[in-house]
Amino acid sequence: MVLRKVGLTILFVMAAVAHLFSQVDLTRYFDQSAIPLINRSKPLKIEFKWDMDGKSQARLNECINYLEEENFQLALSNIDTFVNVNYKMWVGHYYRGQCLMRLGRFRDASIEFMLVTKIDPSMAEGHVALGEAYEYLTETLKAKEEFLEATRNNPKFVYAYYKMGNISLTAHDISTAVSYYKKCTKVDPKFPDAYMALGIISYFNDKKSAEALTYFDKSLQTDSTFTQAYFWRGMSYLENDKKEECLKNWNKFIIRNPRNQFVKTMRGYLYAELKNFDAAFSDFRQVLQNISVNENKFQGAQTPLDKRIDLQFASNYLVKKGYGLREEAFANLKAGFCLMIMDRDRDAMNYLQKADRMSTSPAIYLLMAIAYEHGGVHQAAFQYYTKTLQYDNDVFDAHKKRSIYLSEIKQWDAAYRDIDEMLRIQPGTPVAFKLKGQMESSRENYSEAIQLLNRYLATDSTDTEALRTRALCLSLSHQSKEANADFQRIFRAPQTEQFYASIVNDLSTLKDTLNLLYALKSFYTKFESLNAFMEISKILIAQKKYREISNEVADLRAKIKAKESASNNQYIRLDYSSAKSGLTQIEGSIAFDQLLYTDALNLFTNSVKEDPNNFESRYLRGKCYIKTGNIKKAQEDFKYLAEKEYKDAPQLYAQLSK
């Protein structure tokens, strides 16, 4: 299930986790829905009459049961059958909406909940469900109106007030959020969610707060089965260095939520901090097994995802080979594994080296190779992958890694022999075709690379790294139509900011203006990247599309002004001078391209005033001074930039000084 954040921001939780566990990054191990935030993960229980026919009752009951078991696709299948027969019954639309919500289909869910409110406008739960769908769609004003409507329909419906508090908390309006949560405690003193939310606010105001612990205690006193509060009470105990108390609370959470991989990972970290590496290894291994990643996603770039795939394979191999080791050596091996999960590779290596001194085992060498690789000690990593294979030539991952290292030093025949070994161990494994395709691309054998990547992408058409390599090969082979199709697929998929930046660089090198503009616009839309917007403006100015870029600049100025008006909020401390300077620079560039040098000069000067570190505006102003014959002023700008070694400013200054 892929649910977006609602209420308390994920970043707050990550900041707390990083503070507690030496800046660790848990985000690679779980999706956001696993974090016990302030919104309930299960649908509200509603009352309705079971006055439908027997078969329909069975379908509805199955849906509710599957929802409880988090088998959302089967739940949806059953409720679809129910709704087809009982379309005018609101209960079917309500539960179909809940299924769709948990499958991440928020727009479809909102349609179902709208039908609920039309069939029974007075049903408060229907308005709350619709409001929650709007929350996930980030349509906050609509969500707020639905929650308010729920309170009007039922002034004693505590959950609606609670949702209003969550909306306020999301907007960082803490005082209003607290007011709503306190209202909840008056409307229903036994409503545990509100006490927990008040505790979370106290926790983030002061992590050692006794008040926070009091609220968490109160939450659990009202409902001892309210598991989210166990997580937060554990966090509070941990901040107060009461690790054993924290462990007790997280154990209670996990007993009631055994499939929650986030808290299980947190407990693994805690066990490791307590030096209980056996228990930590058990938790980490379960997490890796339950959220396993397809090995075909491997990129060979020491990314967090690569490390996760490495450790996923290593955990299984360790169990397979580790039990033949001496007990003390196996204990050190498990400790090293746990510390690698925690990104403490240097500490991990100390334990692995101890194990190495006690025993001879490919499991030890494989873990040492992974630790050296992700620690950046690649020569040692290569040696230990080779040593692993000397003791066990059937280690698929060791052949995979060694083939990549060999390709990097252009020992192609040896690299291909390792790929052949991969295919011997796992016949037809797609990742072998992917790796060989990337190698052929590096050798500029584009036709062979395309054929191999075609074979790989037939098994996984969503792998954007493989699509990217194929697109570049197609473009360099002058197959522009096919290349364009791959680039379009890449841009439609969710990508990281770093990925967009790198693909923009590729397209710039290829001088593929059409796809470059599309990529930049996607980059800007998804990440509000000013750098992307600046590059877009250069292309549009070169195409003489002055009005289009001027309208975009005006829209962006309006957005910045709106954000600045919110800057009085204590949670927002943002400086927009750099962004405003960039927009003024674009306006100056438009005037410069139209040969309006005086206007351009004034705009570049304003841009430099807005941000003295905007070297590009100073550079362009120097060019304007040259065009208007003011060589002395041009010298001043290029002298300043020459000292910064910006672009060709040293050469321009030297020419002007002759």
Secondary structure as GFF3:
##gff-version 3
##sequence-region A 1 658
A	DSSP	alpha_helix	10	20	.	.	.	ID=ss1
A	DSSP	three_ten_helix	27	29	.	.	.	ID=ss2
A	DSSP	three_ten_helix	32	34	.	.	.	ID=ss3
A	DSSP	alpha_helix	54	68	.	.	.	ID=ss4
A	DSSP	alpha_helix	72	85	.	.	.	ID=ss5
A	DSSP	alpha_helix	90	102	.	.	.	ID=ss6
A	DSSP	alpha_helix	106	119	.	.	.	ID=ss7
A	DSSP	alpha_helix	124	136	.	.	.	ID=ss8
A	DSSP	alpha_helix	140	153	.	.	.	ID=ss9
A	DSSP	alpha_helix	158	170	.	.	.	ID=ss10
A	DSSP	alpha_helix	174	187	.	.	.	ID=ss11
A	DSSP	alpha_helix	192	205	.	.	.	ID=ss12
A	DSSP	alpha_helix	210	222	.	.	.	ID=ss13
A	DSSP	alpha_helix	227	239	.	.	.	ID=ss14
A	DSSP	alpha_helix	243	256	.	.	.	ID=ss15
A	DSSP	alpha_helix	261	273	.	.	.	ID=ss16
A	DSSP	alpha_helix	277	290	.	.	.	ID=ss17
A	DSSP	three_ten_helix	295	297	.	.	.	ID=ss18
A	DSSP	alpha_helix	304	322	.	.	.	ID=ss19
A	DSSP	alpha_helix	327	341	.	.	.	ID=ss20
A	DSSP	alpha_helix	345	358	.	.	.	ID=ss21
A	DSSP	alpha_helix	362	374	.	.	.	ID=ss22
A	DSSP	alpha_helix	378	391	.	.	.	ID=ss23
A	DSSP	alpha_helix	396	408	.	.	.	ID=ss24
A	DSSP	alpha_helix	412	425	.	.	.	ID=ss25
A	DSSP	alpha_helix	430	442	.	.	.	ID=ss26
A	DSSP	alpha_helix	446	457	.	.	.	ID=ss27
A	DSSP	alpha_helix	464	476	.	.	.	ID=ss28
A	DSSP	alpha_helix	480	492	.	.	.	ID=ss29
A	DSSP	alpha_helix	497	510	.	.	.	ID=ss30
A	DSSP	alpha_helix	513	527	.	.	.	ID=ss31
A	DSSP	alpha_helix	530	542	.	.	.	ID=ss32
A	DSSP	alpha_helix	546	565	.	.	.	ID=ss33
A	DSSP	alpha_helix	577	593	.	.	.	ID=ss34
A	DSSP	alpha_helix	597	610	.	.	.	ID=ss35
A	DSSP	alpha_helix	615	627	.	.	.	ID=ss36
A	DSSP	alpha_helix	631	643	.	.	.	ID=ss37
A	DSSP	alpha_helix	649	656	.	.	.	ID=ss38
###
